Amino acid sequence: MKNTMLYLALLVSTVTFSQEDIKHDTLKTVKVLANKKGLKKSLSGTSNTTLVTGKELLKAACCNLAESFETNPSIDVNFSDALTGTKQIKMLGLTSPYIMITEENIPSVRGASQAYGLSFTPGTWVESIQITKGAGSVVNGYESISGQINTELIKPIKDIPFFLNAYGSTDSRFELNTHFNKKVSDYWSSSLFVHGNARVAKTDMNNDGFLDNPLGKQINIANRWQYSNPKTGWVSFLNLRFMKDDKQTGELNFEPSRDRLTTNYWGSEINTERLDFTSKVGYVFKDMPFQSIGFQNAFSNHNQLSYFGLNQYNIKQQSYYSNLIFNSIISNTMHKFATGLNFTYDKYLEFVNLADVSRIDNSVGAFFEYTYDNGDKFSYILGGRFDYHNRLGAFFTPRLHIKYNPWEKAVLRFSAGRGKRAANIYAENQNLFASSRTFQVLDTNGKVYGLNPEIAWNYGLSFTQNFLLFGKSADVTLDFYRTDFQNQAVVDIMNSPQQVLFYNLRGKSFANSFQIDFNLEIIKHLNLRTAYKYYDIATDYLSGSFQRPLQAKHRFFGNLEYETHIAEKGQQWKFDYTFNWLGKQQLPNTASNPAQDRLPEFSPSFSIMNAQITRTFSSTFEVYIGGENIGNYRQNKAILGNNNPFGPNFDTSIIYAPVFGQMYYAGLRFKIKK
């Protein structure tokens, strides 16, 4: 009964995986929490998936989803520009538009929300994150190219009555998170999440006359309802959420009421309102726990009004998503399948300065995914989907995942798949508006801004071996992935520092990613996590073939964590240290600028250190302090043309390193468990 209830509660939110994955991997998640491991890679799962538990999310200043990957070697975290403080994530060397980002397996960060959407999910709301490298499941759609990141929020049926998290930092950022939970009846539970943050003071650590981080405030409220009735087999989730986020940045003397859209002082405001409603209904057939049906629906209204100096960019996206999924078996549980239909509708009202580039996209698709698992050493997932899109046409998407355990505590995985997507060139490159560059689309025959859809194949091979080293547990993982673009919406900032050109790929574009992880329990409670990453990413531009700009070819990651023994009353110390080293990065072309506004062809290498100490006083109260960029490394020249922001050489988008120096923070967590 206990396993059945757990299966029911998570059925609808874990439809990416086969039913066997749901039963086994979900139970393993519970085991991971009991063993207090922040990251877990299963030796039995068919796909190359890393589970990030709630414990891992507490190891850094995890204020939102964008900041929750600092201690994870699978994801690279970078700043997108010198003004907004927005963190950009990459997987396999490719930026977030090539990653399918879902919330409880419903697409979330896409379209209008690509630039800032990861900052709209507070970290305290997150229960766990699943990171899958390579081609994802066809159940979730056709857009995934480099991988999938799925966020599971805290479930009302498992939540505690009250949670409080308060946070403050030396960059004048303050946050407050509160969770309220109540079991309404035997079958209904409800949670209310309230999040607020603000940055209230102007800072200019590098003395360039511009804010290092934006002033801002955000209010984020979510109400979640969960129904679970093991007697009937029904389970459902209802979520309603409202978010308002305002940012102001620019020169120190900029005042919006006086200087907006004038040349008095350069400034920018980005104001976003978002409303989301999602529903999930699932049914497990009585006396047939291997057979189920789930129905997902999601509506979102995203409205952003913004300007960057004299550039105006406004976008409103109304979206509807629906997914019907049926899971069952063929003869026996060694042969499972998932099939279904989904529908997507996106209405974009988009204005780039005075140009109206609005459009409506819609698609309908059918999928079938077969899973073979003999329960021993070998399993595979073979999936395909057929979609019709009003702009992309009719197309087929195949995906394959294979897992083999050659010997004890070892797993070999292979994946291959195709992805296709319409590039939202303006929403995905908003950082370029904060420059004097002119925007030009060179192709006109395509159906999305004149461009053709992006199409890419991704292939991957992964090997993991767990073993004992000096009597302590250790593991090593080797990953190699290649992405080949058949077509790409090229964003060309290599041709001229005064232009950004958009055009269809006119040659080759590929991304090779190699990563080796080594993890070791040095002594009891002291764990070491290391990773080396090599990226060979190149694109043919009009002016020649170059490495992908602002992407380090070599990266090294290290994380050291130590926890003391938990005392009888719950007292404990936790220590965490993270080290990141980034090699040189190809920089955009600035050769035609005046000498004072030029950058070298490649950036210097540098390192960043973060640390945190947590003191747990009891099972209900703890405090934490920490620091980011403790070595105080800062990019020498973050803004080109800062002395003449309305001149021809102004550019805030060429950011390869932190702009703000050392940052220290402190916070507390308080819980009521009964």
C-alpha positions in Angstrom: 0.0 0.0 0.0 2.8 2.4 0.8 4.5 1.9 -2.5 1.1 2.2 -4.3 0.4 5.5 -2.6 3.8 6.9 -3.5 3.3 5.7 -7.1 0.0 7.4 -7.3 1.2 10.7 -5.8 4.1 11.0 -8.3 2.5 9.4 -11.4 1.4 12.5 -13.1 4.5 14.5 -12.4 7.0 11.8 -13.6 5.5 10.9 -17.0 8.8 11.5 -18.7 10.0 8.1 -17.6 8.6 4.6 -18.2 6.4 3.1 -15.5 9.3 0.9 -14.3 11.4 4.1 -14.0 8.6 5.6 -11.9 8.4 2.7 -9.5 12.1 2.1 -9.1 13.7 5.6 -9.6 11.1 7.3 -7.4 11.8 4.9 -4.5 15.5 5.4 -5.0 14.9 9.1 -4.6 13.6 8.4 -1.1 16.6 6.2 -0.4 19.0 9.0 -1.6 17.4 11.4 0.9 17.8 8.9 3.7 21.5 8.5 2.8 21.9 12.3 2.6 23.4 12.4 -0.9 22.9 15.6 -2.8 23.5 14.1 -6.3 22.5 10.7 -7.4 23.2 8.8 -10.6 21.4 5.5 -10.9 23.1 2.5 -12.4 19.8 1.0 -13.5 18.1 4.0 -15.2 18.2 3.8 -19.0 18.8 7.5 -19.6 21.8 9.5 -18.4 20.0 11.3 -15.6 21.3 13.0 -12.5 19.0 13.6 -9.6 19.6 16.8 -7.6 17.9 16.4 -4.3 16.6 19.2 -1.9 19.7 18.7 0.2 22.0 19.7 -2.7 19.9 22.9 -3.2 20.8 24.1 0.3 24.5 24.1 -0.4 24.7 27.5 -2.0 22.8 30.8 -2.1 20.1 29.1 -4.0 17.6 31.9 -4.3 16.1 30.8 -7.6 16.4 28.0 -10.1 19.0 29.8 -12.2 21.3 29.8 -9.1 20.6 26.2 -8.1 23.3 24.6 -10.4 26.4 26.2 -8.8 27.5 22.9 -7.2 26.5 20.7 -10.1 29.2 19.7 -12.7 26.6 18.8 -15.4 25.5 22.5 -15.8 27.6 25.5 -16.6 26.5 28.8 -15.1 27.4 32.1 -16.7 26.3 35.8 -16.6 24.5 36.9 -19.7 25.4 40.6 -19.5 26.9 43.4 -17.4 23.7 44.9 -16.3 20.8 42.6 -15.4 22.7 40.1 -13.1 20.9 37.3 -15.0 22.6 34.0 -14.9 22.6 31.8 -18.0 22.9 28.1 -17.9 24.5 25.8 -20.5 24.4 22.0 -21.0 26.9 20.3 -23.3 28.2 23.8 -24.2 24.8 24.9 -25.6 22.6 27.6 -24.1 19.3 27.1 -22.4 17.1 27.5 -25.5 18.5 24.1 -26.6 17.6 22.5 -23.3 14.0 21.5 -22.6 13.2 23.0 -19.3 10.1 21.7 -17.6 8.3 22.0 -14.3 6.8 18.7 -13.3 7.2 17.7 -16.9 5.2 20.6 -18.3 7.3 22.9 -20.6 8.0 26.1 -18.6 11.0 28.2 -19.6 10.4 28.8 -23.3 9.6 31.5 -25.8 9.2 34.9 -24.0 10.6 33.6 -20.7 13.9 32.3 -22.1 16.0 35.2 -20.9 14.8 35.5 -17.3 12.5 32.6 -16.7 14.9 30.6 -14.6 14.8 33.4 -12.0 11.0 33.1 -11.7 11.1 29.8 -9.7 12.3 30.3 -6.1 14.8 27.7 -4.9 12.9 26.9 -1.7 9.9 25.7 -3.8 12.0 23.0 -5.4 11.9 19.4 -4.1 14.3 17.9 -6.7 15.7 18.4 -10.2 16.3 15.8 -12.8 19.0 16.6 -15.3 19.1 14.4 -18.4 21.9 14.7 -20.9 21.3 14.2 -24.6 18.1 13.5 -26.4 15.1 13.5 -24.0 11.9 11.6 -24.1 9.5 12.0 -27.0 6.7 12.2 -24.4 7.7 15.8 -23.6 8.0 17.1 -27.1 10.3 17.6 -30.0 12.3 20.7 -29.0 15.0 19.1 -26.7 18.4 19.1 -28.4 21.1 19.0 -25.7 19.1 17.7 -22.8 16.3 18.2 -20.4 16.0 19.8 -16.9 12.9 18.9 -15.0 12.0 20.6 -11.7 9.8 18.9 -9.2 8.2 21.3 -6.7 7.4 20.3 -3.1 4.2 18.2 -3.1 1.4 19.3 -0.8 0.8 15.8 0.5 4.5 15.7 1.7 4.9 19.3 2.8 5.2 20.5 6.4 2.7 22.9 8.0 5.1 25.9 7.9 8.5 26.9 6.5 10.3 30.2 6.6 13.5 31.2 4.9 15.0 34.7 5.2 18.1 35.8 3.3 20.2 38.9 2.9 23.5 39.7 1.1 26.1 42.4 0.8 24.9 43.3 -2.7 21.7 44.6 -1.0 19.6 41.7 -2.0 17.0 40.5 0.5 14.5 37.6 0.2 11.7 36.1 2.2 10.1 32.7 1.5 7.2 31.3 3.4 5.4 28.0 2.8 2.0 27.2 4.4 0.5 23.7 4.1 -2.7 22.1 5.3 -4.2 18.7 4.9 -7.8 19.6 4.1 -9.2 16.1 4.1 -8.2 12.5 3.9 -7.6 13.0 0.2 -6.9 16.7 -0.4 -3.8 18.7 0.6 -3.0 22.3 -0.2 0.2 24.5 -0.1 0.6 28.2 -0.4 4.0 29.5 -1.4 4.8 33.2 -1.0 8.2 34.6 -2.2 9.4 38.2 -2.2 12.8 39.6 -3.1 14.3 43.1 -3.5 17.6 44.7 -4.3 17.5 48.1 -2.7 20.9 49.8 -3.1 23.0 50.9 -6.0 26.5 49.3 -6.3 29.3 50.1 -8.7 32.3 48.0 -7.6 34.3 48.5 -10.9 33.7 52.3 -11.0 32.4 52.3 -14.6 29.4 54.5 -13.8 26.9 51.7 -14.2 25.1 49.5 -11.7 26.7 46.1 -11.3 23.4 44.6 -10.4 19.9 45.9 -11.1 17.6 47.4 -8.6 14.5 45.2 -8.4 11.7 43.6 -6.7 9.7 40.4 -7.2 6.6 39.0 -5.7 5.8 35.3 -6.5 2.7 33.5 -5.1 1.7 29.9 -5.8 -1.3 27.9 -4.6 -1.0 24.1 -5.1 -3.7 21.5 -4.5 -3.2 17.7 -4.5 -5.7 15.0 -4.5 -4.7 11.4 -3.9 -7.2 8.5 -3.4 -5.5 5.0 -3.4 -9.0 3.4 -3.0 -10.1 4.6 -6.4 -6.7 5.1 -8.2 -7.2 8.8 -8.9 -4.6 11.5 -8.3 -4.6 15.1 -9.4 -2.7 18.4 -9.0 -4.0 21.9 -9.5 -1.6 24.9 -9.5 -2.3 28.6 -9.7 0.6 31.0 -9.8 1.2 34.8 -10.1 4.5 36.5 -10.5 5.5 40.2 -10.9 9.1 41.1 -11.5 10.6 44.6 -11.9 14.2 45.4 -12.7 15.9 48.8 -13.2 19.5 49.1 -14.3 21.8 51.5 -16.1 23.9 54.5 -15.1 24.1 55.4 -11.5 22.4 58.8 -12.1 19.6 57.3 -14.2 16.1 58.1 -12.8 13.2 56.4 -14.8 10.6 59.1 -14.2 13.0 61.7 -15.6 15.3 59.9 -18.1 13.3 57.1 -19.6 13.9 56.8 -23.4 16.0 60.0 -23.4 19.8 60.6 -23.8 20.1 62.2 -20.4 21.5 59.0 -18.8 21.4 55.5 -20.2 19.0 53.3 -18.4 16.8 50.2 -18.6 13.7 48.8 -17.1 12.3 45.2 -17.5 8.9 44.7 -16.0 7.3 41.3 -16.2 4.0 39.9 -15.1 3.2 36.2 -15.4 0.1 34.1 -14.6 0.2 30.3 -14.8 -2.5 27.6 -14.3 -1.7 23.9 -14.6 -3.8 20.8 -13.9 -2.9 17.1 -13.9 -5.2 14.2 -13.6 -4.1 10.6 -13.4 -5.7 7.3 -13.0 -4.1 3.9 -12.2 -6.3 1.0 -13.3 -7.6 -1.0 -10.4 -5.7 -4.3 -10.1 -3.5 -3.3 -12.9 -0.8 -0.9 -11.4 1.2 -1.2 -14.6 -1.5 0.6 -16.6 -2.4 4.2 -16.2 -3.6 7.3 -18.0 -2.6 10.9 -17.4 -3.9 14.2 -18.7 -1.9 17.4 -18.4 -3.1 21.0 -19.2 -1.3 24.3 -18.7 -2.1 27.9 -19.5 0.3 30.8 -19.1 0.1 34.5 -19.8 3.5 36.2 -19.9 3.8 40.0 -20.4 7.1 41.8 -20.5 7.5 45.6 -21.1 11.1 46.7 -21.4 13.5 49.2 -22.8 17.3 49.3 -23.0 18.5 52.8 -23.5 16.6 53.9 -26.7 15.8 50.3 -27.7 12.3 49.1 -26.8 11.3 45.5 -26.6 7.8 44.4 -25.6 6.6 40.8 -25.7 3.4 39.1 -24.6 3.0 35.4 -24.9 -0.2 33.5 -24.2 0.3 29.7 -24.3 -1.8 26.6 -23.9 -0.3 23.1 -23.6 -2.1 19.8 -23.4 -0.7 16.3 -23.1 -2.7 13.0 -22.9 -0.5 9.9 -21.9 -1.4 6.3 -21.7 1.0 3.8 -20.1 0.7 0.0 -20.2 2.6 -3.2 -21.0 2.9 -5.7 -23.9 2.4 -9.3 -22.6 4.5 -8.6 -19.4 6.4 -5.9 -17.5 9.6 -6.5 -19.6 7.8 -4.7 -22.4 6.2 -1.3 -21.5 5.0 1.5 -23.6 3.7 5.1 -23.4 1.6 6.7 -26.1 -0.5 9.8 -26.4 -1.3 13.1 -28.0 -0.4 16.6 -27.3 -1.3 20.1 -28.4 0.6 23.4 -28.1 -0.7 26.9 -28.8 1.5 30.1 -28.6 0.3 33.6 -29.4 3.1 36.1 -29.5 2.5 39.9 -29.5 6.1 41.1 -30.0 7.4 44.5 -30.9 11.1 45.4 -31.5 11.2 49.1 -31.4 8.5 50.0 -33.9 8.6 46.7 -35.8 5.6 44.3 -35.2 6.9 40.7 -35.4 3.9 39.1 -33.8 2.8 35.6 -34.7 0.7 32.6 -33.7 2.3 29.1 -33.5 0.4 25.9 -32.9 1.2 22.2 -33.2 -0.4 18.9 -32.7 1.5 15.6 -32.3 1.3 11.9 -31.5 4.0 9.9 -29.8 4.8 6.3 -29.0 7.6 5.1 -26.7 8.6 1.5 -26.1 10.7 0.4 -23.2 12.4 -3.0 -22.9 13.9 -3.9 -19.6 14.8 -7.5 -18.7 15.5 -6.6 -15.1 19.1 -7.7 -15.5 21.8 -5.9 -17.5 20.1 -4.5 -20.6 17.4 -2.0 -21.3 16.5 0.4 -24.0 13.9 3.1 -24.8 12.9 3.6 -28.4 10.5 6.5 -29.1 9.2 8.4 -32.0 6.7 11.2 -32.5 5.0 12.8 -35.5 4.0 16.5 -35.3 2.4 19.0 -37.5 3.3 22.7 -36.8 1.7 25.6 -38.7 5.2 27.0 -39.4 7.6 24.1 -39.1 5.4 21.8 -41.2 5.0 18.0 -40.7 8.0 16.1 -39.3 9.1 13.0 -37.4 11.3 12.9 -34.3 13.1 9.7 -33.3 14.8 9.2 -29.9 16.8 6.2 -28.6 18.4 5.4 -25.2 20.3 2.2 -24.5 21.7 1.0 -21.2 24.0 -2.0 -20.5 25.6 -3.1 -17.3 28.8 -4.9 -18.5 29.9 -5.9 -15.0 29.2 -5.1 -11.3 28.7 -1.5 -10.4 29.2 -0.3 -14.0 26.9 1.1 -16.6 27.3 2.0 -20.3 24.8 4.2 -21.9 24.2 5.4 -25.5 21.6 7.9 -26.8 20.7 9.5 -30.1 17.9 11.7 -31.2 16.7 14.6 -33.3 15.4 17.9 -32.2 13.6 20.7 -34.0 12.6 24.2 -32.8 11.7 27.7 -33.9 14.3 30.1 -32.6 12.9 33.2 -30.8 15.8 35.3 -31.9 14.8 38.5 -30.0 13.5 37.0 -26.8 16.6 34.6 -26.5 19.1 37.4 -27.2 17.7 40.3 -25.1 21.2 41.0 -23.7 22.2 42.4 -27.2 19.6 45.2 -26.9 21.8 46.7 -24.2 24.3 47.8 -26.9 24.6 50.1 -29.9 24.4 47.1 -32.3 21.9 47.2 -35.1 19.8 44.1 -35.6 19.5 42.6 -39.1 17.9 39.4 -40.4 19.6 38.4 -43.6 17.2 35.6 -44.7 13.6 36.3 -45.5 12.2 33.0 -46.9 11.6 31.2 -43.6 8.4 31.3 -41.6 9.8 32.5 -38.3 11.3 36.0 -38.6 12.3 35.0 -42.1 14.4 32.1 -40.8 14.1 28.3 -41.1 13.6 26.1 -38.1 16.6 24.8 -36.2 17.3 21.1 -36.6 20.0 19.1 -34.8 21.0 15.6 -34.1 22.5 14.7 -30.7 24.6 11.5 -30.0 26.0 10.6 -26.7 28.0 7.9 -24.9 28.4 7.6 -21.2 30.2 5.2 -18.9 30.1 5.1 -15.0 32.0 2.8 -12.7 31.5 2.7 -8.9 34.3 1.2 -6.8 36.2 1.3 -3.5 39.4 3.3 -3.2 41.3 2.8 0.0 38.2 1.3 1.5 36.1 4.3 0.6 33.3 4.7 -2.0 34.3 6.3 -5.2 33.0 6.6 -8.8 34.2 7.8 -12.1 32.0 8.9 -15.1 33.1 9.6 -18.7 30.6 11.4 -21.0 31.0 12.3 -24.7 28.2 14.0 -26.6 28.1 15.5 -30.1 25.5 17.8 -31.5 25.4 18.3 -35.3 23.2 21.1 -36.6 21.5 20.6 -39.9 20.3 24.1 -39.7 20.8 26.8 -37.0 19.5 30.4 -36.5 23.1 31.8 -36.4 23.5 34.8 -34.1 26.5 36.5 -35.6 28.4 38.9 -33.4 31.7 38.1 -35.1 31.2 40.1 -38.2 31.2 43.6 -36.7 31.0 45.2 -33.2 28.2 47.5 -34.4 25.9 44.7 -35.8 24.2 41.5 -34.8 23.2 39.4 -37.8 20.7 36.6 -37.9 20.7 34.1 -40.7 20.3 30.4 -41.5 23.4 28.3 -41.1 25.6 28.5 -44.3 28.1 25.9 -43.5 28.8 23.7 -40.4 27.9 24.0 -36.8 28.7 21.4 -34.1 29.3 21.0 -30.4 31.5 18.3 -29.0 31.4 17.9 -25.2 33.7 15.6 -23.1 33.4 15.4 -19.4 35.1 13.2 -16.7 33.8 13.1 -13.2 35.6 11.7 -10.2 33.9 11.5 -6.8 35.4 10.2 -3.6 34.4 9.8 0.1 37.7 10.8 1.6 36.8 10.0 5.1 33.4 9.6 6.7 31.2 12.7 6.1 33.9 14.3 3.9 33.1 14.1 0.2 35.0 15.3 -2.9 33.4 16.0 -6.2 35.5 16.9 -9.3 34.9 17.3 -13.0 36.9 18.3 -16.0 35.1 19.5 -19.1 36.4 20.0 -22.7 34.2 21.7 -25.3 34.9 21.8 -29.0 32.2 24.1 -30.3 32.4 25.8 -33.7 30.2 27.6 -36.2 30.7 28.8 -39.7 30.0 32.6 -39.7 30.1 35.0 -42.7 33.6 36.1 -41.7 35.0 32.5 -41.1 34.8 29.6 -38.7 35.2 30.5 -35.0 34.7 28.9 -31.6 31.4 29.7 -30.0 31.8 33.1 -28.4 31.9 33.3 -24.6 32.4 29.6 -24.2 35.4 28.2 -22.4 37.1 25.3 -24.1 38.4 23.9 -20.8 36.7 24.0 -17.4 37.5 22.4 -14.1 35.1 22.0 -11.2 35.7 20.9 -7.6 33.4 20.6 -4.6 34.3 19.6 -1.1 31.6 19.0 1.5 31.9 18.0 5.2 29.2 17.4 7.7 29.6 16.6 11.4 27.7 13.8 13.1 24.1 14.7 13.9 23.7 15.1 17.7 20.8 13.7 19.6 18.8 17.0 19.4 19.6 17.5 15.8 22.6 19.9 16.1 25.0 19.7 13.2 27.6 21.7 11.3 27.8 21.7 7.5 30.7 23.0 5.4 30.7 23.4 1.6 33.4 24.8 -0.8 33.2 25.0 -4.6 35.9 25.9 -7.0 35.5 26.7 -10.7 38.3 27.3 -13.2 37.5 28.5 -16.7 40.0 28.6 -19.5 40.2 31.2 -22.2 37.1 32.1 -24.2 36.6 33.3 -27.7 35.4 36.9 -27.6 33.2 38.7 -30.2 35.0 40.8 -32.8 35.8 44.3 -31.6 38.8 45.0 -33.9 37.2 48.0 -35.6 36.5 49.8 -32.4 38.8 52.6 -31.1 41.7 51.2 -29.0 40.0 52.0 -25.7 36.9 50.0 -26.6 38.7 46.9 -28.0 39.0 43.5 -26.4 41.5 40.8 -27.2 40.6 37.8 -29.3 40.4 35.6 -26.2 39.7 36.3 -22.6 42.1 35.3 -19.8 41.5 32.2 -17.8 40.3 32.7 -14.2 38.9 30.9 -11.2 35.9 31.5 -8.8 35.5 30.2 -5.3 32.3 29.9 -3.3 31.8 28.6 0.3 29.0 28.1 2.8 28.7 27.2 6.5 25.4 26.0 8.0 24.7 25.5 11.7 21.7 23.4 12.4 20.5 24.0 16.0 17.6 21.5 15.8 15.4 19.7 13.2 13.4 22.9 12.9 15.9 25.8 13.0 19.2 26.5 11.2 21.3 29.5 10.1 23.8 29.8 7.3 26.5 32.2 6.0 28.4 32.1 2.8 30.3 33.9 0.2 30.5 33.9 -3.6 33.5 34.9 -5.7 35.6 34.9 -2.6 38.8 35.5 -4.6 37.2 38.8 -5.8 37.9 38.2 -9.5 36.2 40.7 -11.8 36.3 41.3 -15.5 38.6 44.2 -16.3 36.4 46.0 -18.8 32.8 44.9 -18.5 31.1 47.6 -20.6 32.6 48.9 -23.8 32.0 52.6 -24.5 30.7 53.3 -21.0 31.8 56.9 -21.3 29.5 57.4 -24.3 26.6 55.0 -23.9 24.6 56.4 -26.8 27.7 56.2 -29.1 28.5 53.6 -31.7 30.7 51.4 -29.5 28.5 50.8 -26.4 28.2 47.2 -25.5 27.3 45.5 -22.2 26.9 41.9 -23.6 30.5 40.8 -23.8 30.7 39.2 -20.4 33.0 36.3 -19.7 33.5 36.7 -15.9 31.8 38.2 -12.8 31.2 41.9 -12.8 30.4 42.2 -9.1 33.3 41.3 -6.8 33.0 39.4 -3.5 29.5 38.8 -2.2 28.7 37.5 1.3 25.3 36.4 2.5 23.5 35.1 5.6 20.1 33.5 6.2 18.0 31.3 8.4 15.5 28.5 8.0 12.7 27.8 10.4 10.1 24.9 10.2 7.0 23.8 12.0 6.6 20.1 11.4 3.4 19.3 13.2 
